[in-house]
Amino acid sequence: MPEINAPVIPQNITVHLGAPDSPAENVTVPFDYYIKNVASNEIYPTWPENALRANIYAIISYALNRIYTEWYRSRGYDFDITNTTAFDQAFNKDGEVFDNISLIVDEIFNDYIARQGNIEPLFAQFCNGTTSTCAGLSQWGTVSLANEGLIPYAILQRYYGEDINIVNDAPVSEVDESYPGAPLVLGDSGNNVKTIQVQLNRIGQNYPAIPRIARTDGVFGIDTQEAVRKFQEIFNLSQTGSVDKSTWYKIKQYYVGVKSLSDLVSEGVSLEEATLPFSTRLSQGMQGIAVRTLQYYLNILAYFNPNLNPLPLDGVFGPETTQAVRDFQGLYGLTQTGVVTSPTWINLQNAYRETVSALPAGYEGTRAKLYPGYFLSEGMSGSDVTNLQTYLARIGRSYAQVPEIPVTGYFGSQTRAAVEAFQSLFGLPVNGAVGPVTWNTIANQYNFLVETEGV
């Protein structure tokens, strides 16, 4: 099953006690307490239980939408939501929490409303229905519907439409800012790159000057760089072609805007858009290309560091791989879980790149060089592309399935076709981009041919 970038329930939420631009205090409180507090301020504890539950679902979904879209943080604020009802929902720092509301929230705080086929929490707009009315839920109206015998889901359908679901038991986790912590640049790969690609393509529907990215595969190629640079030009950012923090959040802000994700009627985020191309967590028992990538990095580091042990590149996360991960984590001051999550992965990639960059010129002799530490893809050029083409050209002379290509230093369509043919022949994912596993497989085959048949 592919991994999905689905919303999670935050452990905490930061509330600004005033209008967005007011010099008011920020308070960070547990998310479930926040929902209890808001519900105790927005609705009456004497209402029928089904009315209470319907309102609490709306309060949860509204707050989660603010967090999921980073509505305020993408605009430079340091909070998730305000307590001003003109903008958000009522929160009283010292307010009373009613017992029956508290019990309901304890039961459903990790449930939320979503449109069928979409993953984002619904922007569940509501008003009291007496002194103010709106297109969303009427708080007093829920009382009448509950008294008619409607269950919470049916009450919510009356206001938000028949095409809603209640997502139950969403995971609870710490929710950090979405920016990955370092700029995304040409040659990078990962789920964050895919996120930017999807968002830029959607923004481009409204801003046609932004060139379309052909493959939203999580590989930061030339077309992604060009789309980023054009976005930066349009929105008066420094035109670097890399995604720093300001560019990341400006892209997210406009993506949320063009899709109306913080409106009651929204285009929505589909499962396809939220599918992640790279595993976010690797652990014992898993297998596949992501595990082979992990093993490759660990093996190269072990060659240069006696505190690490080499392991087979079999794509199976067994006890040896678990121990190798623990050893690496110990060397870099990480908790020795043997499980690979983002901190371990980032440290591993950085350690590999530092190791390769420190190698002396000519270290490879007649053998292929080590993977240069970044993905090579169509449109790129330079010495690493020259090396790749050299290896592929030699392989193409021995394998009819791989077209022999000229060595030009430019990664064009011919090179891509040769890469895809090689990947198909050797049972690798066929994407035409050269990451660590494809590079290593090409290098090993080149070395074998040179050693057995000569150049």
CORRAPE-V665650 format. One record per backbone hydrogen bond with DSSP energy under -0.5 kcal/mol. CO is the residue of the C=O (numbers start at 1). NH is the residue of the N-H. If there is no record, write none. Layout:
[[CO/NH] [CO/NH]]
//
This chain:
[[3/276] [4/6] [8/10] [9/173] [11/31] [13/15] [13/29] [14/80] [14/81] [15/17] [15/27] [16/18] [16/83] [19/22] [22/24] [25/17] [27/15] [27/29] [29/13] [30/34] [31/35] [32/36] [33/37] [34/38] [35/39] [36/40] [37/41] [38/41] [38/42] [39/43] [44/47] [48/51] [48/52] [49/53] [50/54] [51/55] [52/56] [53/57] [54/58] [55/59] [56/60] [57/61] [58/62] [59/63] [60/64] [61/65] [62/66] [63/67] [64/68] [65/69] [66/71] [67/70] [70/74] [72/75] [72/77] [73/76] [81/16] [82/89] [83/85] [83/91] [84/87] [84/88] [91/93] [92/95] [98/102] [99/103] [100/104] [101/105] [102/106] [103/107] [104/107] [104/108] [105/109] [108/111] [110/170] [112/167] [113/122] [114/165] [115/118] [117/271] [122/124] [123/125] [125/137] [127/139] [128/140] [132/129] [137/127] [137/139] [138/142] [139/143] [140/143] [140/144] [141/145] [142/146] [143/147] [144/148] [145/150] [146/149] [151/155] [152/156] [153/157] [154/158] [155/159] [156/159] [156/160] [157/161] [161/164] [163/116] [165/114] [165/167] [166/168] [167/112] [171/9] [173/11] [174/176] [184/243] [185/188] [187/375] [188/220] [190/194] [191/195] [192/196] [193/197] [194/198] [195/199] [196/200] [197/201] [198/202] [199/203] [200/204] [201/205] [202/205] [202/206] [203/206] [203/207] [207/210] [209/211] [212/214] [214/216] [215/217] [218/190] [218/220] [219/221] [220/187] [221/225] [222/226] [223/227] [224/228] [225/229] [226/230] [227/231] [228/232] [229/233] [230/234] [231/235] [232/237] [233/236] [238/240] [242/244] [243/184] [244/248] [245/249] [246/250] [247/251] [248/252] [249/253] [250/254] [251/255] [252/256] [253/257] [254/258] [255/259] [256/261] [257/260] [259/267] [259/268] [260/263] [263/123] [264/266] [268/270] [269/119] [270/274] [271/275] [272/275] [274/5] [276/3] [282/340] [283/286] [286/317] [288/292] [289/293] [290/294] [291/295] [292/296] [293/297] [294/298] [295/299] [296/300] [297/301] [298/302] [299/303] [300/304] [301/304] [301/305] [305/308] [312/314] [315/288] [315/317] [316/318] [317/285] [318/322] [319/323] [320/324] [321/325] [322/326] [323/327] [324/328] [325/329] [326/330] [327/331] [328/332] [329/334] [330/333] [335/337] [339/341] [340/282] [341/345] [342/346] [343/347] [344/348] [345/349] [346/350] [347/351] [348/352] [349/353] [350/354] [351/355] [352/356] [353/357] [354/358] [356/359] [360/363] [362/365] [364/367] [376/434] [377/380] [378/222] [380/411] [382/386] [383/387] [384/388] [385/389] [386/390] [387/391] [388/392] [389/393] [390/394] [391/395] [392/396] [393/397] [394/397] [394/398] [395/398] [395/399] [398/400] [399/402] [401/403] [406/408] [409/382] [410/412] [411/379] [412/416] [413/417] [414/418] [415/419] [416/420] [417/421] [418/422] [419/423] [420/424] [421/425] [422/426] [423/428] [424/427] [429/431] [433/435] [434/376] [435/439] [436/440] [437/441] [438/442] [439/443] [440/444] [441/445] [442/446] [443/447] [444/448] [445/449] [446/450] [447/451] [448/452] [449/453] [449/454] [450/454]]
//
